[in-house]
Amino acid sequence: MKKEIKAIIPPQRLAKIRSAFRNIKEFPGMTITKVEGCGHYLAKPSQGLKDELNEYTPKVRIDIVAPDELVEGILQILVEVGQMGQVGDGIVWVTPVERMIRLSEQIIVFDC
């Protein structure tokens, strides 16, 4: 079975994450997208108890489809290396993949 791992991280963490992924045997690869986003968080008590919506900030989205046995190692790297200890560090989520086809592995036959 495979899982899709998506992460939104600060762009300055990408190089370190990529470097850490090189240590995972048979790492399946990843897709990187530059994105912008804003988070919804509860203001600190000193700022009042109202909800805040912060400004759009540049982020990087990482998309990975990995076999179950690699998921925990990938998540550990994303969490440990991706965070900077600040609000807005990002988010990681995992969803099941029902089916995946690598286009480079398909044999195409044309009937003329």
ABEGO torsion letter per residue (X at the ends): XBBBBBBBBBAAAAAAAAAAAAABBGBAEBBBBBBBBBBBBBBBAAAEBBBBBBBBBBBBBBBBBBBAAAAAAAAAAAAAAABAGBBGAEBBBBBBBABBBBAAABBBBBBX
